[in-house]
Amino acid sequence: MSEYQYYLFEYRDGFLDNRQRQALRQISSCAEITANSFQV
């Protein structure tokens, strides 16, 4: 039996700049990172 987990974090007070997106990329190399979300 396998389990799949899906996480979506949204930034609602503005946009993530390049520095913030690079910091998130250090957390996960397979996440989808946009200017307002981090999805794994």
mmCIF file of the N, C-alpha and C atoms, coordinates in Angstrom:
data_MODEL
# 
_entry.id   MODEL 
# 
loop_
_atom_site.group_PDB 
_atom_site.id 
_atom_site.type_symbol 
_atom_site.label_atom_id 
_atom_site.label_alt_id 
_atom_site.label_comp_id 
_atom_site.label_asym_id 
_atom_site.label_entity_id 
_atom_site.label_seq_id 
_atom_site.pdbx_PDB_ins_code 
_atom_site.Cartn_x 
_atom_site.Cartn_y 
_atom_site.Cartn_z 
_atom_site.occupancy 
_atom_site.B_iso_or_equiv 
_atom_site.pdbx_formal_charge 
_atom_site.auth_seq_id 
_atom_site.auth_comp_id 
_atom_site.auth_asym_id 
_atom_site.auth_atom_id 
_atom_site.pdbx_PDB_model_num 
ATOM 1   N N  . MET A 1 1  ? 0.833  -1.168 0.000  1.00 0.00 ? 1  MET A N  1 
ATOM 2   C CA . MET A 1 1  ? 0.000  0.000  0.000  1.00 0.00 ? 1  MET A CA 1 
ATOM 3   C C  . MET A 1 1  ? 0.888  1.245  0.000  1.00 0.00 ? 1  MET A C  1 
ATOM 4   N N  . SER A 1 2  ? 0.608  2.193  -0.864 1.00 0.00 ? 2  SER A N  1 
ATOM 5   C CA . SER A 1 2  ? 1.421  3.404  -0.910 1.00 0.00 ? 2  SER A CA 1 
ATOM 6   C C  . SER A 1 2  ? 0.562  4.614  -0.545 1.00 0.00 ? 2  SER A C  1 
ATOM 7   N N  . GLU A 1 3  ? 1.238  5.651  -0.185 1.00 0.00 ? 3  GLU A N  1 
ATOM 8   C CA . GLU A 1 3  ? 0.557  6.862  0.235  1.00 0.00 ? 3  GLU A CA 1 
ATOM 9   C C  . GLU A 1 3  ? 1.157  8.026  -0.544 1.00 0.00 ? 3  GLU A C  1 
ATOM 10  N N  . TYR A 1 4  ? 0.314  8.917  -1.008 1.00 0.00 ? 4  TYR A N  1 
ATOM 11  C CA . TYR A 1 4  ? 0.762  10.084 -1.749 1.00 0.00 ? 4  TYR A CA 1 
ATOM 12  C C  . TYR A 1 4  ? 0.380  11.329 -0.957 1.00 0.00 ? 4  TYR A C  1 
ATOM 13  N N  . GLN A 1 5  ? 1.339  12.203 -0.748 1.00 0.00 ? 5  GLN A N  1 
ATOM 14  C CA . GLN A 1 5  ? 1.065  13.450 -0.042 1.00 0.00 ? 5  GLN A CA 1 
ATOM 15  C C  . GLN A 1 5  ? 1.313  14.613 -0.992 1.00 0.00 ? 5  GLN A C  1 
ATOM 16  N N  . TYR A 1 6  ? 0.428  15.565 -0.950 1.00 0.00 ? 6  TYR A N  1 
ATOM 17  C CA . TYR A 1 6  ? 0.490  16.735 -1.810 1.00 0.00 ? 6  TYR A CA 1 
ATOM 18  C C  . TYR A 1 6  ? 0.441  17.972 -0.926 1.00 0.00 ? 6  TYR A C  1 
ATOM 19  N N  . TYR A 1 7  ? 1.380  18.878 -1.125 1.00 0.00 ? 7  TYR A N  1 
ATOM 20  C CA . TYR A 1 7  ? 1.420  20.115 -0.342 1.00 0.00 ? 7  TYR A CA 1 
ATOM 21  C C  . TYR A 1 7  ? 1.435  21.303 -1.284 1.00 0.00 ? 7  TYR A C  1 
ATOM 22  N N  . LEU A 1 8  ? 0.654  22.308 -0.973 1.00 0.00 ? 8  LEU A N  1 
ATOM 23  C CA . LEU A 1 8  ? 0.643  23.558 -1.719 1.00 0.00 ? 8  LEU A CA 1 
ATOM 24  C C  . LEU A 1 8  ? 0.663  24.696 -0.711 1.00 0.00 ? 8  LEU A C  1 
ATOM 25  N N  . PHE A 1 9  ? 1.694  25.511 -0.783 1.00 0.00 ? 9  PHE A N  1 
ATOM 26  C CA . PHE A 1 9  ? 1.817  26.700 0.065  1.00 0.00 ? 9  PHE A CA 1 
ATOM 27  C C  . PHE A 1 9  ? 1.678  27.907 -0.840 1.00 0.00 ? 9  PHE A C  1 
ATOM 28  N N  . GLU A 1 10 ? 0.776  28.812 -0.495 1.00 0.00 ? 10 GLU A N  1 
ATOM 29  C CA . GLU A 1 10 ? 0.566  30.010 -1.296 1.00 0.00 ? 10 GLU A CA 1 
ATOM 30  C C  . GLU A 1 10 ? 0.955  31.252 -0.507 1.00 0.00 ? 10 GLU A C  1 
ATOM 31  N N  . TYR A 1 11 ? 1.604  32.165 -1.203 1.00 0.00 ? 11 TYR A N  1 
ATOM 32  C CA . TYR A 1 11 ? 1.987  33.450 -0.631 1.00 0.00 ? 11 TYR A CA 1 
ATOM 33  C C  . TYR A 1 11 ? 0.957  34.473 -1.092 1.00 0.00 ? 11 TYR A C  1 
ATOM 34  N N  . ARG A 1 12 ? 0.121  34.937 -0.191 1.00 0.00 ? 12 ARG A N  1 
ATOM 35  C CA . ARG A 1 12 ? -1.017 35.776 -0.566 1.00 0.00 ? 12 ARG A CA 1 
ATOM 36  C C  . ARG A 1 12 ? -0.789 37.276 -0.364 1.00 0.00 ? 12 ARG A C  1 
ATOM 37  N N  . ASP A 1 13 ? 0.309  37.654 0.266  1.00 0.00 ? 13 ASP A N  1 
ATOM 38  C CA . ASP A 1 13 ? 0.543  39.065 0.559  1.00 0.00 ? 13 ASP A CA 1 
ATOM 39  C C  . ASP A 1 13 ? 1.468  39.737 -0.441 1.00 0.00 ? 13 ASP A C  1 
ATOM 40  N N  . GLY A 1 14 ? 1.680  39.132 -1.594 1.00 0.00 ? 14 GLY A N  1 
ATOM 41  C CA . GLY A 1 14 ? 2.577  39.707 -2.591 1.00 0.00 ? 14 GLY A CA 1 
ATOM 42  C C  . GLY A 1 14 ? 3.175  38.613 -3.438 1.00 0.00 ? 14 GLY A C  1 
ATOM 43  N N  . PHE A 1 15 ? 4.432  38.794 -3.811 1.00 0.00 ? 15 PHE A N  1 
ATOM 44  C CA . PHE A 1 15 ? 5.108  37.826 -4.658 1.00 0.00 ? 15 PHE A CA 1 
ATOM 45  C C  . PHE A 1 15 ? 6.455  37.442 -4.068 1.00 0.00 ? 15 PHE A C  1 
ATOM 46  N N  . LEU A 1 16 ? 6.888  36.219 -4.355 1.00 0.00 ? 16 LEU A N  1 
ATOM 47  C CA . LEU A 1 16 ? 8.203  35.764 -3.922 1.00 0.00 ? 16 LEU A CA 1 
ATOM 48  C C  . LEU A 1 16 ? 9.244  36.313 -4.895 1.00 0.00 ? 16 LEU A C  1 
ATOM 49  N N  . ASP A 1 17 ? 10.282 36.934 -4.371 1.00 0.00 ? 17 ASP A N  1 
ATOM 50  C CA . ASP A 1 17 ? 11.345 37.415 -5.249 1.00 0.00 ? 17 ASP A CA 1 
ATOM 51  C C  . ASP A 1 17 ? 12.327 36.279 -5.548 1.00 0.00 ? 17 ASP A C  1 
ATOM 52  N N  . ASN A 1 18 ? 13.302 36.541 -6.386 1.00 0.00 ? 18 ASN A N  1 
ATOM 53  C CA . ASN A 1 18 ? 14.257 35.501 -6.792 1.00 0.00 ? 18 ASN A CA 1 
ATOM 54  C C  . ASN A 1 18 ? 15.010 34.910 -5.608 1.00 0.00 ? 18 ASN A C  1 
ATOM 55  N N  . ARG A 1 19 ? 15.397 35.733 -4.654 1.00 0.00 ? 19 ARG A N  1 
ATOM 56  C CA . ARG A 1 19 ? 16.126 35.258 -3.481 1.00 0.00 ? 19 ARG A CA 1 
ATOM 57  C C  . ARG A 1 19 ? 15.272 34.278 -2.675 1.00 0.00 ? 19 ARG A C  1 
ATOM 58  N N  . GLN A 1 20 ? 14.010 34.596 -2.508 1.00 0.00 ? 20 GLN A N  1 
ATOM 59  C CA . GLN A 1 20 ? 13.111 33.719 -1.762 1.00 0.00 ? 20 GLN A CA 1 
ATOM 60  C C  . GLN A 1 20 ? 12.874 32.404 -2.514 1.00 0.00 ? 20 GLN A C  1 
ATOM 61  N N  . ARG A 1 21 ? 12.724 32.480 -3.826 1.00 0.00 ? 21 ARG A N  1 
ATOM 62  C CA . ARG A 1 21 ? 12.525 31.259 -4.619 1.00 0.00 ? 21 ARG A CA 1 
ATOM 63  C C  . ARG A 1 21 ? 13.771 30.378 -4.602 1.00 0.00 ? 21 ARG A C  1 
ATOM 64  N N  . GLN A 1 22 ? 14.942 30.972 -4.602 1.00 0.00 ? 22 GLN A N  1 
ATOM 65  C CA . GLN A 1 22 ? 16.181 30.186 -4.517 1.00 0.00 ? 22 GLN A CA 1 
ATOM 66  C C  . GLN A 1 22 ? 16.289 29.492 -3.158 1.00 0.00 ? 22 GLN A C  1 
ATOM 67  N N  . ALA A 1 23 ? 15.861 30.166 -2.098 1.00 0.00 ? 23 ALA A N  1 
ATOM 68  C CA . ALA A 1 23 ? 15.870 29.541 -0.775 1.00 0.00 ? 23 ALA A CA 1 
ATOM 69  C C  . ALA A 1 23 ? 14.918 28.352 -0.736 1.00 0.00 ? 23 ALA A C  1 
ATOM 70  N N  . LEU A 1 24 ? 13.768 28.471 -1.370 1.00 0.00 ? 24 LEU A N  1 
ATOM 71  C CA . LEU A 1 24 ? 12.836 27.347 -1.431 1.00 0.00 ? 24 LEU A CA 1 
ATOM 72  C C  . LEU A 1 24 ? 13.393 26.205 -2.271 1.00 0.00 ? 24 LEU A C  1 
ATOM 73  N N  . ARG A 1 25 ? 14.144 26.532 -3.312 1.00 0.00 ? 25 ARG A N  1 
ATOM 74  C CA . ARG A 1 25 ? 14.742 25.498 -4.166 1.00 0.00 ? 25 ARG A CA 1 
ATOM 75  C C  . ARG A 1 25 ? 15.753 24.677 -3.373 1.00 0.00 ? 25 ARG A C  1 
ATOM 76  N N  . GLN A 1 26 ? 16.385 25.272 -2.367 1.00 0.00 ? 26 GLN A N  1 
ATOM 77  C CA . GLN A 1 26 ? 17.308 24.539 -1.504 1.00 0.00 ? 26 GLN A CA 1 
ATOM 78  C C  . GLN A 1 26 ? 16.567 23.479 -0.689 1.00 0.00 ? 26 GLN A C  1 
ATOM 79  N N  . ILE A 1 27 ? 15.298 23.715 -0.407 1.00 0.00 ? 27 ILE A N  1 
ATOM 80  C CA . ILE A 1 27 ? 14.490 22.776 0.363  1.00 0.00 ? 27 ILE A CA 1 
ATOM 81  C C  . ILE A 1 27 ? 14.088 21.576 -0.486 1.00 0.00 ? 27 ILE A C  1 
ATOM 82  N N  . SER A 1 28 ? 13.698 21.822 -1.742 1.00 0.00 ? 28 SER A N  1 
ATOM 83  C CA . SER A 1 28 ? 13.235 20.729 -2.597 1.00 0.00 ? 28 SER A CA 1 
ATOM 84  C C  . SER A 1 28 ? 13.622 20.991 -4.041 1.00 0.00 ? 28 SER A C  1 
ATOM 85  N N  . SER A 1 29 ? 14.259 20.009 -4.661 1.00 0.00 ? 29 SER A N  1 
ATOM 86  C CA . SER A 1 29 ? 14.659 20.155 -6.062 1.00 0.00 ? 29 SER A CA 1 
ATOM 87  C C  . SER A 1 29 ? 13.547 19.753 -7.018 1.00 0.00 ? 29 SER A C  1 
ATOM 88  N N  . CYS A 1 30 ? 12.491 19.117 -6.516 1.00 0.00 ? 30 CYS A N  1 
ATOM 89  C CA . CYS A 1 30 ? 11.420 18.669 -7.412 1.00 0.00 ? 30 CYS A CA 1 
ATOM 90  C C  . CYS A 1 30 ? 10.138 19.489 -7.262 1.00 0.00 ? 30 CYS A C  1 
ATOM 91  N N  . ALA A 1 31 ? 10.132 20.484 -6.410 1.00 0.00 ? 31 ALA A N  1 
ATOM 92  C CA . ALA A 1 31 ? 8.937  21.294 -6.194 1.00 0.00 ? 31 ALA A CA 1 
ATOM 93  C C  . ALA A 1 31 ? 8.695  22.223 -7.383 1.00 0.00 ? 31 ALA A C  1 
ATOM 94  N N  . GLU A 1 32 ? 7.425  22.553 -7.587 1.00 0.00 ? 32 GLU A N  1 
ATOM 95  C CA . GLU A 1 32 ? 7.068  23.590 -8.549 1.00 0.00 ? 32 GLU A CA 1 
ATOM 96  C C  . GLU A 1 32 ? 7.007  24.901 -7.773 1.00 0.00 ? 32 GLU A C  1 
ATOM 97  N N  . ILE A 1 33 ? 7.858  25.843 -8.144 1.00 0.00 ? 33 ILE A N  1 
ATOM 98  C CA . ILE A 1 33 ? 7.931  27.117 -7.439 1.00 0.00 ? 33 ILE A CA 1 
ATOM 99  C C  . ILE A 1 33 ? 7.573  28.228 -8.412 1.00 0.00 ? 33 ILE A C  1 
ATOM 100 N N  . THR A 1 34 ? 6.567  29.017 -8.042 1.00 0.00 ? 34 THR A N  1 
ATOM 101 C CA . THR A 1 34 ? 6.168  30.165 -8.850 1.00 0.00 ? 34 THR A CA 1 
ATOM 102 C C  . THR A 1 34 ? 6.329  31.422 -8.006 1.00 0.00 ? 34 THR A C  1 
ATOM 103 N N  . ALA A 1 35 ? 5.932  32.543 -8.561 1.00 0.00 ? 35 ALA A N  1 
ATOM 104 C CA . ALA A 1 35 ? 6.059  33.809 -7.839 1.00 0.00 ? 35 ALA A CA 1 
ATOM 105 C C  . ALA A 1 35 ? 5.142  33.887 -6.612 1.00 0.00 ? 35 ALA A C  1 
ATOM 106 N N  . ASN A 1 36 ? 4.148  32.996 -6.547 1.00 0.00 ? 36 ASN A N  1 
ATOM 107 C CA . ASN A 1 36 ? 3.268  33.043 -5.377 1.00 0.00 ? 36 ASN A CA 1 
ATOM 108 C C  . ASN A 1 36 ? 2.938  31.676 -4.779 1.00 0.00 ? 36 ASN A C  1 
ATOM 109 N N  . SER A 1 37 ? 3.673  30.614 -5.178 1.00 0.00 ? 37 SER A N  1 
ATOM 110 C CA . SER A 1 37 ? 3.368  29.312 -4.582 1.00 0.00 ? 37 SER A CA 1 
ATOM 111 C C  . SER A 1 37 ? 4.573  28.365 -4.586 1.00 0.00 ? 37 SER A C  1 
ATOM 112 N N  . PHE A 1 38 ? 4.485  27.388 -3.693 1.00 0.00 ? 38 PHE A N  1 
ATOM 113 C CA . PHE A 1 38 ? 5.467  26.322 -3.556 1.00 0.00 ? 38 PHE A CA 1 
ATOM 114 C C  . PHE A 1 38 ? 4.657  25.039 -3.479 1.00 0.00 ? 38 PHE A C  1 
ATOM 115 N N  . GLN A 1 39 ? 4.817  24.162 -4.471 1.00 0.00 ? 39 GLN A N  1 
ATOM 116 C CA . GLN A 1 39 ? 3.986  22.962 -4.567 1.00 0.00 ? 39 GLN A CA 1 
ATOM 117 C C  . GLN A 1 39 ? 4.857  21.727 -4.650 1.00 0.00 ? 39 GLN A C  1 
ATOM 118 N N  . VAL A 1 40 ? 4.593  20.786 -3.761 1.00 0.00 ? 40 VAL A N  1 
ATOM 119 C CA . VAL A 1 40 ? 5.336  19.518 -3.733 1.00 0.00 ? 40 VAL A CA 1 
ATOM 120 C C  . VAL A 1 40 ? 4.341  18.389 -3.845 1.00 0.00 ? 40 VAL A C  1 
# 
